[in-house]
Amino acid sequence: MARQREADRRGELEGEPFAWRTTKDGPVFVTHAGRAAATLRGTAAIAFVAKLREAPDVRAQQLFMARVTGNFKRGNERRS
């Protein structure tokens, strides 16, 4: 848990900005703040869903989705 706190020092994941959904055909769609962030297919989609299901809490799921999509803020990006 300490590692998760360290990874999200600014509390960006508190509002649960990431969401995901799957279709019956198999692709997994991940969104960040309502906008498309990633589409996973095949073994990547299966591994993604398995990892989310074994996550201990919602915060761990949010952190995992942030890392998978590459939308994890490091604090040095410009704000628009």
C-alpha positions as protocol buffer text, in pm:
chain_id: "A"
residue {
  index: 1
  type: MET
  ca { x: 0 y: 0 z: 0 }
}
residue {
  index: 2
  type: ALA
  ca { x: 288 y: 238 z: 72 }
}
residue {
  index: 3
  type: ARG
  ca { x: 413 y: 194 z: -282 }
}
residue {
  index: 4
  type: GLN
  ca { x: 71 y: 291 z: -419 }
}
residue {
  index: 5
  type: ARG
  ca { x: 65 y: 608 z: -209 }
}
residue {
  index: 6
  type: GLU
  ca { x: 412 y: 696 z: -332 }
}
residue {
  index: 7
  type: ALA
  ca { x: 307 y: 644 z: -694 }
}
residue {
  index: 8
  type: ASP
  ca { x: 7 y: 879 z: -663 }
}
residue {
  index: 9
  type: ARG
  ca { x: 141 y: 1153 z: -437 }
}
residue {
  index: 10
  type: ARG
  ca { x: -77 y: 1425 z: -588 }
}
residue {
  index: 11
  type: GLY
  ca { x: -399 y: 1226 z: -552 }
}
residue {
  index: 12
  type: GLU
  ca { x: -478 y: 1217 z: -924 }
}
residue {
  index: 13
  type: LEU
  ca { x: -648 y: 880 z: -892 }
}
residue {
  index: 14
  type: GLU
  ca { x: -877 y: 979 z: -604 }
}
residue {
  index: 15
  type: GLY
  ca { x: -1166 y: 1070 z: -834 }
}
residue {
  index: 16
  type: GLU
  ca { x: -1136 y: 737 z: -1017 }
}
residue {
  index: 17
  type: PRO
  ca { x: -1071 y: 888 z: -1363 }
}
residue {
  index: 18
  type: PHE
  ca { x: -1017 y: 549 z: -1531 }
}
residue {
  index: 19
  type: ALA
  ca { x: -1291 y: 313 z: -1640 }
}
residue {
  index: 20
  type: TRP
  ca { x: -1302 y: 6 z: -1858 }
}
residue {
  index: 21
  type: ARG
  ca { x: -1554 y: -203 z: -2045 }
}
residue {
  index: 22
  type: THR
  ca { x: -1541 y: -514 z: -2256 }
}
residue {
  index: 23
  type: THR
  ca { x: -1749 y: -642 z: -2543 }
}
residue {
  index: 24
  type: LYS
  ca { x: -1867 y: -993 z: -2614 }
}
residue {
  index: 25
  type: ASP
  ca { x: -1616 y: -1011 z: -2900 }
}
residue {
  index: 26
  type: GLY
  ca { x: -1326 y: -960 z: -2660 }
}
residue {
  index: 27
  type: PRO
  ca { x: -1164 y: -615 z: -2690 }
}
residue {
  index: 28
  type: VAL
  ca { x: -1127 y: -414 z: -2370 }
}
residue {
  index: 29
  type: PHE
  ca { x: -1173 y: -38 z: -2391 }
}
residue {
  index: 30
  type: VAL
  ca { x: -1009 y: 179 z: -2124 }
}
residue {
  index: 31
  type: THR
  ca { x: -1112 y: 543 z: -2080 }
}
residue {
  index: 32
  type: HIS
  ca { x: -955 y: 827 z: -1887 }
}
residue {
  index: 33
  type: ALA
  ca { x: -1191 y: 1105 z: -1778 }
}
residue {
  index: 34
  type: GLY
  ca { x: -1444 y: 985 z: -2033 }
}
residue {
  index: 35
  type: ARG
  ca { x: -1205 y: 984 z: -2329 }
}
residue {
  index: 36
  type: ALA
  ca { x: -1061 y: 677 z: -2501 }
}
residue {
  index: 37
  type: ALA
  ca { x: -716 y: 593 z: -2363 }
}
residue {
  index: 38
  type: ALA
  ca { x: -646 y: 237 z: -2482 }
}
residue {
  index: 39
  type: THR
  ca { x: -793 y: -61 z: -2661 }
}
residue {
  index: 40
  type: LEU
  ca { x: -660 y: -402 z: -2566 }
}
residue {
  index: 41
  type: ARG
  ca { x: -714 y: -720 z: -2768 }
}
residue {
  index: 42
  type: GLY
  ca { x: -625 y: -1086 z: -2743 }
}
residue {
  index: 43
  type: THR
  ca { x: -394 y: -1202 z: -2466 }
}
residue {
  index: 44
  type: ALA
  ca { x: -333 y: -845 z: -2352 }
}
residue {
  index: 45
  type: ALA
  ca { x: -707 y: -803 z: -2289 }
}
residue {
  index: 46
  type: ILE
  ca { x: -730 y: -1134 z: -2102 }
}
residue {
  index: 47
  type: ALA
  ca { x: -428 y: -1050 z: -1884 }
}
residue {
  index: 48
  type: PHE
  ca { x: -567 y: -700 z: -1817 }
}
residue {
  index: 49
  type: VAL
  ca { x: -903 y: -830 z: -1692 }
}
residue {
  index: 50
  type: ALA
  ca { x: -735 y: -1098 z: -1478 }
}
residue {
  index: 51
  type: LYS
  ca { x: -503 y: -842 z: -1318 }
}
residue {
  index: 52
  type: LEU
  ca { x: -793 y: -607 z: -1241 }
}
residue {
  index: 53
  type: ARG
  ca { x: -996 y: -885 z: -1082 }
}
residue {
  index: 54
  type: GLU
  ca { x: -711 y: -979 z: -849 }
}
residue {
  index: 55
  type: ALA
  ca { x: -644 y: -618 z: -744 }
}
residue {
  index: 56
  type: PRO
  ca { x: -714 y: -571 z: -373 }
}
residue {
  index: 57
  type: ASP
  ca { x: -910 y: -245 z: -410 }
}
residue {
  index: 58
  type: VAL
  ca { x: -1027 y: 26 z: -649 }
}
residue {
  index: 59
  type: ARG
  ca { x: -715 y: 236 z: -590 }
}
residue {
  index: 60
  type: ALA
  ca { x: -493 y: -51 z: -709 }
}
residue {
  index: 61
  type: GLN
  ca { x: -714 y: -91 z: -1016 }
}
residue {
  index: 62
  type: GLN
  ca { x: -685 y: 279 z: -1097 }
}
residue {
  index: 63
  type: LEU
  ca { x: -307 y: 268 z: -1061 }
}
residue {
  index: 64
  type: PHE
  ca { x: -285 y: -37 z: -1288 }
}
residue {
  index: 65
  type: MET
  ca { x: -502 y: 126 z: -1558 }
}
residue {
  index: 66
  type: ALA
  ca { x: -291 y: 442 z: -1538 }
}
residue {
  index: 67
  type: ARG
  ca { x: 22 y: 241 z: -1601 }
}
residue {
  index: 68
  type: VAL
  ca { x: -129 y: 33 z: -1881 }
}
residue {
  index: 69
  type: THR
  ca { x: -255 y: 339 z: -2069 }
}
residue {
  index: 70
  type: GLY
  ca { x: 54 y: 552 z: -2013 }
}
residue {
  index: 71
  type: ASN
  ca { x: -163 y: 832 z: -1870 }
}
residue {
  index: 72
  type: PHE
  ca { x: 15 y: 841 z: -1539 }
}
residue {
  index: 73
  type: LYS
  ca { x: 113 y: 1199 z: -1457 }
}
residue {
  index: 74
  type: ARG
  ca { x: 463 y: 1249 z: -1323 }
}
residue {
  index: 75
  type: GLY
  ca { x: 420 y: 1612 z: -1227 }
}
residue {
  index: 76
  type: ASN
  ca { x: 636 y: 1766 z: -1498 }
}
residue {
  index: 77
  type: GLU
  ca { x: 378 y: 1785 z: -1777 }
}
residue {
  index: 78
  type: ARG
  ca { x: 233 y: 2113 z: -1890 }
}
residue {
  index: 79
  type: ARG
  ca { x: -123 y: 2179 z: -1796 }
}
residue {
  index: 80
  type: SER
  ca { x: -350 y: 2303 z: -2070 }
}
